[in-house]
Amino acid sequence: MMSSSDDVRGEGSLLSDQNPSELDALCPSPPGQSRTQRHYERIGTRTGTSFCQTLIHLLKGNIGTGLLGLPLAVKNAGLVLGPVSLLCMGVIAVHCMRVLVDCSHHLSAKVNRQSLTYGEAVQYGMENISWLRRHSQWGKRTVNLFLIITQLGFCCVYFVFLSDNVKQVVEAANATTFNCNVIFSNQTQVLVPSFDSRLYMLCFLPAFILLVFTPNLKYLAPLSLIANLVMAASLVLIYFYSIMHIQSPIDLPFVGRAKDYPLFFGTAIFAFEGIGVVLPLENKMQRPQAFPLVLYLGMGIVTFLYISLGTIGYLCFGADIGGSITLNLPNCWTYQAVKLLYCFGIFITFALQFYVPAEILIPSAVARVSERWKTAVDLLLRAVLVIFTCGLAILIPELDLVISLVGSVSSSFLALIFPPILQVLTFHGEGMSPASLAKNLLISLVGLVGFLTGTYVAVEQIISRNSLKRQL
């Protein structure tokens, strides 16, 4: 149903030639030949995205629900260790993004391709190793699998985020006032409990299904622009409230408990996992040689936002910080509106995140049926995928743990583990220095340790909380 460029529509399986991204839906590739490795600039003045457009897309691809969960991440790591760790993780994440772009350039020139996707880069990188060449398709399959897991994980997080925030607005409605000048406690006060958050998820389910039935995501472009604006305005108000109500840090630990640090890792890497949009953005630029500047500027802004909001949010709400900082905003209609506006933005973004797994998984199934059933099967499979993500969210209705689990399981591979391995594969036999090999090994090892410990602690906490709920 969702129309897209021919390269996306041609996907039939996990082995397809192109991987879609949410950018493909709202920013299709320009017509004509793309730039090659030697002719590194598009011809003409109207094709491709500009510097500012690419920067905006990069910021949008990295700023979402993960940002709102970072104050809790800083709590898990500690008031000093948390910001320092976020800075280190930001530097590593940006380095891995640059590594992915450089490897794509090198391999595309080597195989005489105009551009490569993340999965294709891993595939052609594996073909540089003789004993891996026959298994190179599995490299692309693996990357696509983690892309699907990551994007569906984002969709699960969106279900939990919407249910928690809307539930809180409804329950606190009777105590909400228009006077924002009074002193509030450090969280929304609930006076009229309503039904379980999982029932809210089921209420949102039909709306999400109708949303993904949109025949072309370009129809959502105006709503997406509005969503971006209201989310930006909401962040400004969140910053304003947090800065105006910073508490003394004397009682806050500078270094958190060791057993909570894996939860910090999962949340942080979930927030930094924007590597999936890097190659689509670079491939669509009017002047691709300017992309490194876009990358460094954009991710510098992102890292600053992450560190500042994570630290300020923790200083404001202290030990009571929730899985999303919006859950701590006071009973004032201004800040309750912030929750609803951000929920609207997340609702629209759901369609963009869903686009990636849908366009990888669905076309192969649709191709197997007759023409008269294609539309029905397409819609049915989209509904099934949304129901699947809703079901996962219902099983784990804990926002902080869902974010940490998704980050640890899938984002760690895409953002930290695969890029260093790809660089080794790409430049194998071309004189890579021992220092570069050691650096790549260290980054991949950090990602692997974070994956193992983060997944274990998140699963353990999920089981523990479910056990406590059953006892109540």
SVG drawing of the C-alpha trace seen along z (x, -y; Angstrom):
<svg xmlns="http://www.w3.org/2000/svg" viewBox="-12 -32 62 52">
<polyline fill="none" stroke="black" stroke-width="0.4" points="0.0,0.0 2.6,-2.6 4.1,-3.8 7.8,-4.6 10.7,-4.8 11.2,-2.0 14.2,-0.7 12.2,-0.4 9.2,1.2 11.5,3.7 12.3,5.3 11.1,8.7 12.9,10.1 15.6,9.6 18.0,10.0 16.6,7.1 18.9,4.7 17.8,1.6 16.8,1.0 14.1,-1.6 14.2,-4.3 11.6,-6.7 13.5,-9.3 12.6,-7.6 8.9,-8.2 9.1,-11.9 12.3,-12.7 12.5,-10.5 15.7,-10.2 16.1,-12.8 15.6,-11.7 18.5,-10.9 21.9,-9.4 23.3,-9.7 26.7,-10.9 29.6,-8.4 32.7,-8.2 34.7,-10.4 32.0,-12.8 31.1,-13.7 28.4,-16.3 25.0,-16.2 24.5,-18.0 22.0,-20.9 20.6,-23.0 17.2,-21.4 18.1,-17.8 19.0,-16.4 18.6,-17.8 20.3,-21.0 22.7,-21.3 19.9,-22.6 17.4,-20.0 19.8,-17.2 20.7,-18.7 17.0,-18.8 16.4,-15.2 19.5,-14.1 18.2,-15.9 14.7,-14.4 16.2,-10.9 18.0,-11.2 15.6,-13.1 12.5,-11.2 11.4,-9.3 14.9,-8.3 15.8,-11.9 13.0,-12.0 14.3,-8.9 17.8,-10.2 17.2,-11.8 16.5,-8.4 19.6,-7.1 21.7,-9.7 20.1,-8.6 21.2,-5.0 24.8,-6.1 25.2,-8.9 25.2,-12.7 28.9,-12.8 29.4,-9.5 26.1,-9.8 27.0,-13.0 30.6,-11.8 29.4,-8.5 26.9,-10.2 29.6,-12.3 31.9,-9.3 29.0,-7.4 28.2,-10.3 31.8,-10.5 31.8,-6.8 28.4,-6.8 29.5,-9.7 32.7,-7.9 30.8,-4.8 28.5,-6.8 31.5,-8.3 33.1,-4.9 29.9,-3.6 29.9,-6.4 33.6,-6.0 33.1,-2.2 30.1,-2.8 32.1,-5.2 35.0,-2.8 32.9,0.3 30.6,-1.5 33.6,-2.6 35.1,0.9 31.9,2.6 30.9,-0.2 27.7,-1.0 26.2,-4.5 25.4,-4.0 25.0,-1.3 22.7,-0.6 23.9,0.5 23.1,4.1 24.8,4.0 27.9,2.4 28.2,5.3 27.6,7.8 30.2,6.4 32.6,6.0 32.3,9.7 33.1,10.4 36.6,9.0 37.3,12.0 37.6,15.2 36.3,17.6 33.3,15.3 32.4,14.6 30.0,17.4 28.1,16.3 28.1,12.6 24.3,12.6 23.9,13.4 25.6,10.1 22.9,8.2 20.2,10.5 21.6,9.9 21.7,6.1 18.1,6.1 17.0,8.3 18.4,5.9 16.8,3.0 13.4,4.7 13.9,5.4 15.0,1.9 12.1,0.2 9.5,2.5 11.1,1.9 10.6,-1.8 6.9,-1.2 6.6,0.8 8.1,-2.1 5.6,-4.5 2.7,-2.4 3.9,-2.4 4.8,-6.1 1.4,-7.1 -0.5,-4.9 1.5,-6.1 1.3,-9.8 -2.4,-9.9 -3.3,-7.8 -1.6,-10.2 -3.3,-13.2 -6.7,-11.6 -6.2,-10.5 -4.9,-13.9 -7.5,-15.9 -9.6,-16.8 -6.5,-18.1 -5.1,-20.0 -5.2,-23.8 -4.4,-26.7 -2.2,-28.3 1.4,-27.2 2.9,-29.6 2.2,-27.5 4.8,-25.1 4.2,-21.6 5.6,-18.3 8.2,-16.7 5.6,-14.6 2.0,-14.7 -0.4,-13.9 -3.0,-11.3 -6.3,-11.7 -8.7,-9.5 -7.1,-6.2 -8.4,-4.8 -7.9,-1.5 -4.6,0.2 -2.2,-1.3 -2.5,1.8 -6.1,1.1 -5.1,-2.4 -2.8,-0.6 -5.7,1.4 -7.7,-1.8 -4.9,-3.3 -4.5,-0.1 -7.3,-0.9 -5.9,-4.5 -2.4,-3.1 -3.8,-0.5 -5.6,-3.2 -2.5,-5.3 -0.3,-2.7 -3.0,-2.2 -2.1,-5.5 -1.5,-4.8 1.5,-7.1 3.5,-8.6 3.9,-11.8 0.3,-12.5 1.5,-12.7 4.2,-15.2 2.2,-18.2 1.2,-16.5 4.9,-15.4 6.0,-19.0 3.4,-20.0 4.5,-17.1 8.1,-18.3 7.1,-21.8 5.0,-20.8 7.6,-18.4 10.2,-21.2 7.9,-23.5 7.3,-20.8 11.0,-20.3 11.5,-24.1 8.8,-24.0 10.3,-20.9 13.7,-22.6 12.2,-25.8 10.4,-24.0 13.4,-21.8 15.9,-24.7 13.5,-26.8 13.1,-24.0 16.6,-22.7 17.2,-21.3 20.4,-21.0 22.5,-18.1 23.9,-17.4 21.8,-14.3 22.3,-12.9 25.1,-10.2 27.9,-11.2 28.3,-7.6 25.3,-5.2 25.1,-1.6 27.1,0.8 24.1,3.0 22.1,0.1 24.7,-1.0 23.6,1.5 20.2,-0.1 21.9,-3.4 23.8,-1.9 20.6,-0.5 18.7,-3.8 21.6,-5.9 22.3,-3.7 18.6,-3.7 18.7,-7.5 21.9,-7.5 20.7,-4.9 20.3,-7.2 22.8,-5.3 20.0,-3.8 19.3,-7.2 23.0,-8.2 23.5,-6.5 20.0,-7.5 20.7,-11.1 24.2,-11.1 23.0,-9.5 20.3,-12.2 22.4,-15.3 22.9,-17.9 26.5,-18.1 27.4,-14.8 31.0,-16.0 29.5,-18.4 27.9,-15.5 30.7,-15.1 30.1,-18.7 26.3,-17.9 27.1,-14.8 29.4,-16.5 27.2,-19.6 24.0,-17.7 25.3,-15.0 27.1,-17.7 23.7,-19.4 22.1,-16.1 24.8,-15.2 24.5,-18.6 20.7,-18.1 21.1,-14.6 23.7,-15.6 21.9,-18.8 18.4,-17.5 19.6,-14.3 21.5,-16.2 19.0,-19.1 16.1,-16.6 17.8,-14.6 18.8,-17.7 15.1,-18.9 13.3,-15.7 16.0,-13.7 15.3,-10.1 11.7,-10.4 12.4,-10.8 10.2,-8.6 10.8,-6.6 10.0,-9.7 10.6,-13.2 7.1,-14.1 5.7,-11.8 7.1,-14.2 5.6,-17.4 3.2,-19.1 -0.6,-19.3 -0.8,-22.4 -2.6,-22.5 0.4,-24.1 2.5,-21.1 -0.3,-18.6 -0.7,-20.0 3.1,-19.4 2.4,-15.7 -0.5,-15.6 1.4,-17.6 4.4,-15.3 2.1,-12.3 0.7,-13.7 4.2,-14.0 5.0,-10.4 1.8,-9.2 2.6,-10.6 6.2,-9.4 4.9,-5.9 4.0,-5.7 7.5,-6.7 9.2,-4.1 6.8,-1.4 7.6,-2.1 11.0,-0.4 10.0,3.1 6.8,3.0 8.6,2.3 11.2,5.0 8.7,7.8 5.4,7.1 6.3,6.9 7.6,10.5 4.3,11.8 2.2,9.6 4.2,10.8 2.9,14.4 -0.8,13.6 -2.9,12.7 -3.4,9.1 -7.0,8.9 -5.8,9.9 -2.7,7.7 -4.3,4.7 -6.2,6.9 -3.1,8.9 -1.0,5.7 -3.5,4.1 -3.9,7.4 -0.2,7.8 0.2,4.2 -2.6,4.7 -0.9,7.9 2.4,6.1 0.8,3.3 -1.1,5.8 2.2,7.7 4.0,4.5 1.0,3.7 1.1,7.2 4.8,6.9 4.1,3.6 1.3,5.1 3.6,7.9 6.2,5.3 4.3,2.1 7.3,0.5 8.6,-2.4 12.1,-2.6 12.7,1.1 11.3,1.3 13.6,-1.5 16.7,0.1 15.8,3.5 15.4,2.3 18.6,0.3 20.6,3.2 19.3,5.9 19.3,4.1 20.7,0.6 24.0,1.8 24.6,4.0 23.7,1.3 25.4,-1.6 28.5,0.0 29.2,3.5 28.7,3.7 30.5,0.5 33.9,1.4 33.6,4.9 32.6,3.4 35.7,1.2 38.0,4.2 36.2,6.2 36.3,3.2 40.0,2.4 41.2,6.0 44.5,6.5 44.9,2.7 47.3,2.0 45.1,1.2 47.3,0.2 47.4,2.2 46.0,-0.9 42.9,-0.9 42.4,2.8 42.7,2.3 40.3,-0.6 37.7,1.3 38.0,4.3 37.5,2.1 34.4,0.4 32.8,3.7 33.7,5.2 32.0,2.3 28.9,2.8 28.9,6.6 29.4,6.2 26.6,3.6 24.4,5.9 24.9,8.8 24.7,7.0 22.0,4.5 19.8,7.3 20.3,9.4 19.6,6.6 16.5,5.3 15.0,8.8 15.7,9.4 14.0,6.2 11.0,6.9 10.6,10.3 11.0,8.8 8.5,6.0 5.9,8.5 6.4,10.6 5.8,7.7 2.6,6.7 1.2,10.3 1.8,10.2 -0.2,6.9"/>
</svg>
